Amino acid sequence: MEPNQNPEQPTEQLQDDYDPNSMEGYDKPVRNAKIILFLIAGLQLLPLFMPGDMQEPVRTITIASTLAVAFVFAFFAWWTSYKPYWSILAALIFYILLLTASAIMQPATIIQGVIAKVIAITLLIYALGNAKEVQRWKDSQRK
């Protein structure tokens, strides 16, 4: 053993790195929700790349609405870094309303991607449970 080497140094370093107020691991569902929201935003853009015969006014409205919806989900994903509970709750409500409107306008869309829709909603609901605590912790760190 070298004279300058302290055998207790690794233990002290671990104690210095430990933060009892850390949310490490606890906010994993929130991070997963953020990823899901970015994925939903990206998936909303897919219709822009599908060929179709549309008249000019309909095409412009479709492009604008598609970009708007994708932007809203990207905004919710970004907002999870600041207000995780409210962003996930708003995104969940918006997603359910979007799916409902889509099902009313085109009933065939109910079964399209049903597994992905159920997984996304389930993960968002699961993340919502932890998001309230994560948001409280973040708010207490800012004070």
N, C-alpha and C positions, 0 to 999 in steps of 0.2 A: 504494500500500500504506500502511495506517495505521501509525503508529509503535508502537502497542501490539500489533500483530498479529505473531505469530511464524510464519514459513513452515514450520518443522519441527514445529509443534504437532500436526497430524493424524498424522504418523508416530509421534510419542511416545505419542499417545493409543492408537493401534493396538497398540503394544508393551505398554502398560499393561494393555489389555483381554485380551491373549493369555495364556491359562493352559495350559501344556504338560500339566498334570495333569487337564485337563478331559475329560469323557467326551461332550462335545457332539457329536451326530451318531452316536456309537457306540451310544448307548442307544436309538436310534430303534426297533429291533425290540422292545425291552422296552416302550416306550410303546405300540407297536401291539398287543402282547400284552395290555396293560392294557385297551385299548379293546375288543379282542376278548372279553376276559373279562366286561367290563361288558355287551357286546352279548349274550353267551350268557346272562348273568343276566337280562337283559330278555326275551330270547326264551323263557326258561323260564316266564315269567309269562303268556305268551299263552294257555295252556289255561284260565286263570281267566276269560277274557273270551269263551270259546266256549260257546254254549248247549248244554245236554245234560240228559238225564233221568237223574239218579242218585239212588239212595236216600240218605237222610241220613247214615248212617255212612260210606258210600263217598265222598260229597261232601266231608265233613269231612276224611277222610284224604287225599283228592286235593288239597284246598286246602292242608293243612298240609305235605304232601310237596313240592308245587310251590313254596311259599314258602321251605321249607328249602333246596331245591336252588338256588333263585335267590339266597338269602342266602349260601350257600357260594361260589358264583361271584363275587358282589360282594365277599366277604371276600378271596378270592384276588386279585382285581383291586386292592383297596386294599393288600394285603400286598406287592404288587410294588414299592411305593415304599420298602419297608424291606428285604426279602429277595427280590429278583427271581428268583434262580435257584430257590430252594425253593418259592416261590409258583407259578411257572409249571410246575415239575415236578409239584407236587401237583395243580394244576388240570388238567394234561394227563392224569395218571393217573385222576383223578376223572371227567373227561369221557369217557375211553375206557371206564371201568367203567360209567358211566351209559348210554352208547350200547350197550354189550354187553348190559346188563340189559334195556334197552328192546327190543333185537333178539330176545332170548330170550323175553320176555313177549309181544311183538307183532311177529312177523317182518316184517310189512308196513312197519314203521318204518325198516327198513334202507335202503330206496330213497327215503324221504321226506327231502328236503333234503340229498341225498348230496353235492351240489356244495358247499354251505355247510359241511357237516361236514368234508369233505376240506380245504377252504380254512382253516377254523379250526384243524384239527390241524396242517396244514403250517406255518401262521404261528406257532403255539405252539412247534413243534419248532425252527423257524428262530430264534425269539427265545431259546430255551433256550441256544443256542450262545453268544450274546453276554451272556446274563444272568449267567453265572458271573463274567465279567470286570467287569461293572457292579457286581455284588455285592461283589467284592474291592475295587473302587475306593471304593464307599460305606463299606465297613467301615474302610478305611484313612483316610478323611476323618473318621470319628468318633473316632479315637484321638488 
